[in-house]
Each structure stands twice: as C-alpha cells, then as structure tokens.
Amino acid sequence: MENCNYEKRNNVYLLILLIVVIIFAIVGIPIIINELYTGNNGYLTKWGAKDVLAYYGSVLAFIGTVLLGALSLYQNNVFKKSNEKREKLMIKPYIFTSIEYENATYLTKEKKEYTLIEYSNSGGEFHVKHSSRNTHSAISDYERKEKEYSDFLKLPKDKQDYSKQIRLLEEQTNILNCLNKRFLLVIYDVTNAGHGNAINIDITLNKNKITPLFCLSQNQSKELIFLFDFQNAKHNKEYTFNIEFCFYDIECDIHYHQEETFYINKDSESNLSLRFKEQISKPHNKEKI
C-alpha cells in the first residue's frame, strides 16, 4: 500500500515537472532570447532576435513532429497488442468433460491406470493415495473367484458338481456386493474442445494433485479413472468433490482456470451413488504476470 502511494506521488511530481519544462520552453526561452538582444552589448551576431526566434520556432516544430510520430507509433503498438490479445481469446483452449461411473470390477477387464482415493478417519476427508495399473487387492479377490468359476465351466459336464457351482456363484456374488458397497469407480473424460492447444494442464481434486502436468491439442482427449474407497466413510452422507483444471495457451501468456463439482452419496446400507452436473463452470482467464 505504501509503495502504491509512493509511486502515485512520484507520478504527480513528474507531471508537474513536465508542465513547468513545457511552459519554460514555450514562454521562458523566447523571453530570454529577446532580453539577450535588447542591450546590443557583448558578443554581436550577424543575426537578430527575430532570426533566432524563427529558428527556435522551427526547432520546437521539429520536436513536436517527432513527439507526435512517437506517440502514433506507441498507439499503433498498443492497438496491435490489443488485437493480438483479442485473437488469442478467440482461439483459446476449452476443457470439456464428461463423467460416468462403473463397478470396481471394470478394472479387471480394462487394465488401465487409475488413481486410488481413500477416506481417512483421522482427517475426516478423502485423500489421493497413489496412481497404479495394478489391480487393487480387494478387486483381485473377485478376479480370482471369477477365474475359478470360469475354469469350472470349462470342465466336462460329467465332472461338474452342481453344488460346487452354486457355491462358487455365491462366493463371487458376495465379493461383488462387498466391492459395490466399498468402491465407486468414476471415469472422467477430459477433452480440449477449444480452438487452441491447452498446455501444462494441472488437475486437482479437493486441492489434492491428481496427475502430472500434461497437454491436450485441439479435440484431443484424456481419460482419468478415480477409484473411490468408501470403506471407512460415514453412512447417510453426501460427499462433495471439487475438481479444478488449470492450464495455459500455446504461448503460456494466458492462465485459464476451470472448476466443476460432483457428489457421491453413501446411504444407510452402504449403497453408493453419483450425482453431478456436466460442465458446471466455463473457464476464465488471467494474464500471466
């Protein structure tokens, strides 16, 4: 605050000084020239006060022309930068998202990288644990039971025990029910639907960093998979998740920020459900300082 006031005072002093110099150049110097030729004493010149004043007037006119030319160039430069900024805003990147959810067993069919997000009893909130392509141990149990049942069905009919088949199905179903009450898999599809490239995209979920920085060219997409572990989360509660996207344009001149929100509810019977609104906010930008 003090620095701002100091700069303002300096600007006022400079303006006053400039006005004084201009007045002196226009009024003071002609008076001085006139006084120098009034007495006709000292060094005598071949030209008179009239000639000197005419020459001085020509010099002032020249200086004025130069200053006007410099001012014109400055205004053209400002106008050019303004047009460039307007053009950049017209071709700005724009992150469009779509969201859906699946059972955790989706990861047994699609070996894709996912981010595990667990509820912490100590902090009373969700935290990003890690990203991995390895199947979660709880999901691996279902994968083993599924394979065991699949191998059973490959046996000849005369060697298949009906009671064992029922047992395998029940075990598989029980594990699946437990998984569905513990995990919710959220698939977030991120697409650059704008007219410019999105650079250094940084994504956070509830202020937790999700992915390393990455880039998306026009119409390019990236799939983000979040595995939410609600094992320790409270019942009859809806949890809010704010996802933020920060990115730059191709020249890293303009910083864009975009936010969205989705909700996951855990009812009294541990059933999990997702509620969301696609593209809640449009990106706003702030020039890089």
DAWO-V681010 format. One record per residue. RES is the residue in one small letter. PSI is psi in whole degrees, -180 to 180 (NA if undefined). OMEGA is omega in whole degrees, 0 to 359 (none if undefined). NEAR is the number of other ideal C-beta (glycine too) atoms within 12 Angstrom. Layout:
# DAWO-V681010
res psi omega near
RES PSI OMEGA NEAR
RES PSI OMEGA NEAR
This chain:
# DAWO-V681010
res psi omega near
m -43 179 7
e -38 179 8
n -40 179 9
c -45 179 10
n -38 179 11
y -43 179 12
e -39 179 13
k -44 179 14
r -42 178 14
n -41 180 14
n -39 179 14
v -45 180 14
y -41 179 14
l -39 179 14
l -44 179 14
i -44 180 14
l -41 179 14
l -42 179 15
i -43 179 15
v -44 180 15
v -43 180 16
i -44 179 18
i -42 180 15
f -41 181 15
a -37 184 21
i -39 186 18
v -47 188 16
g -48 184 16
i -44 176 22
p -37 178 24
i -43 180 18
i -43 178 17
i -44 179 25
n -42 181 18
e -34 180 15
l -29 182 22
y 2 182 22
t -42 186 13
g -18 183 11
n 35 178 12
n 164 176 9
g -143 183 9
y 122 181 9
l 133 181 11
t 164 179 15
k -8 177 7
w 155 182 15
g -178 181 17
a -35 180 21
k -43 181 15
d -42 181 15
v -42 179 22
l -38 178 21
a -44 179 16
y -44 180 19
y -38 177 25
g -39 178 19
s -41 178 14
v -44 178 18
l -40 179 20
a -41 179 15
f -47 179 14
i -42 179 18
g -42 179 17
t -44 178 14
v -44 180 14
l -41 178 16
l -40 177 14
g -42 178 14
a -40 178 14
l -41 179 14
s -43 178 14
l -41 179 14
y -45 180 14
q -39 178 14
n -39 179 14
n -42 178 14
v -43 180 14
f -40 179 14
k -45 179 14
k -38 178 16
s -42 178 14
n -41 179 14
e -41 179 18
k -41 179 20
r -40 179 14
e -38 178 18
k -39 179 27
l -30 180 23
m -27 181 16
i 30 183 22
k 152 174 33
p 156 181 40
y 118 182 31
i 117 176 41
f 139 183 29
t 152 169 37
s 147 186 23
i 140 175 31
e 168 180 21
y 155 182 27
e 169 170 29
n 156 181 27
a -24 181 41
t -10 175 30
y -32 182 29
l -14 176 32
t -25 180 30
k -38 181 16
e 107 180 19
k 75 183 15
k 160 178 23
e 135 179 23
y 161 177 37
t 121 180 36
l 128 180 35
i 116 186 37
e 152 175 27
y 131 180 31
s 125 178 19
n -35 183 13
s -45 182 9
g -15 180 12
g 29 180 13
e 171 181 23
f 145 179 35
h 145 176 24
v 123 181 30
k -60 181 21
h 168 173 19
s 140 185 22
s 158 171 19
r -9 179 16
n 137 181 18
t 136 178 28
h 143 184 32
s -39 180 18
a -35 179 27
i -30 178 35
s -33 178 19
d -43 178 24
y -39 180 33
e -40 179 27
r -43 179 20
k -37 179 28
e -41 178 26
k -39 179 17
e -42 179 22
y -38 179 26
s -41 178 17
d -36 179 16
f -42 181 25
l -19 179 17
k -12 179 12
l 153 175 16
p 150 183 9
k -36 182 11
d -14 179 7
k 2 180 13
q 125 178 17
d 118 185 14
y -40 181 13
s -36 177 11
k -37 178 18
q -44 178 21
i -42 181 15
r -44 180 17
l -40 178 26
l -43 180 21
e -43 179 16
e -43 180 22
q -42 180 27
t -41 180 19
n -44 179 17
i -40 180 30
l -42 178 26
n -40 179 20
c -40 179 23
l -42 182 37
n -24 178 28
k -10 180 26
r -40 187 32
f 149 168 41
l 124 181 41
l 118 181 38
v 125 179 41
i 118 183 32
y 115 179 37
d 120 184 23
v 123 182 33
t 137 174 26
n 98 183 34
a 9 181 25
g -171 181 31
h 10 179 19
g 163 181 33
n 145 176 28
a 122 187 42
i 146 176 27
n 54 180 25
i 123 180 37
d 122 184 27
i 130 176 36
t 148 177 24
l 115 186 34
n 45 178 27
k 4 176 18
n 129 181 27
k 133 184 21
i -53 186 37
t 159 169 30
p 163 179 14
l 140 177 20
f 172 183 24
c 152 176 25
l 122 173 35
s 177 183 20
q 129 179 22
n 7 177 17
q 148 183 22
s 159 174 22
k 134 181 31
e 126 177 27
l 128 181 34
i 120 180 35
f 125 175 42
l 106 182 42
f 125 179 41
d 109 183 35
f 20 185 35
q -41 183 27
n 2 182 20
a 154 182 29
k 153 179 19
h 164 177 19
n 46 181 13
k 142 176 19
e 128 183 21
y 137 183 31
t 136 179 18
f 117 178 34
n 123 179 24
i 131 184 38
e 139 177 27
f 125 174 41
c 131 183 30
f 170 181 37
y 165 172 30
d -178 188 36
i -30 182 24
e 3 180 20
c 31 179 20
d -35 185 23
i 131 181 33
h 124 181 26
y 147 180 38
h 133 184 23
q 138 183 34
e 146 174 26
e 162 182 30
t 139 170 25
f 164 188 33
y 141 175 25
i 127 183 33
n 138 174 27
k 114 185 30
d -172 185 17
s -23 180 11
e 17 177 13
s 15 175 24
n 138 183 18
l 137 179 34
s 149 183 22
l 136 175 27
r 133 184 19
f 165 172 26
k 123 181 15
e 137 176 17
q 63 182 24
i -39 183 21
s 151 175 21
k 152 183 19
p 140 171 33
h 157 187 17
n 159 177 25
k 129 183 15
e 142 178 17
k 133 181 17
i NA none 6
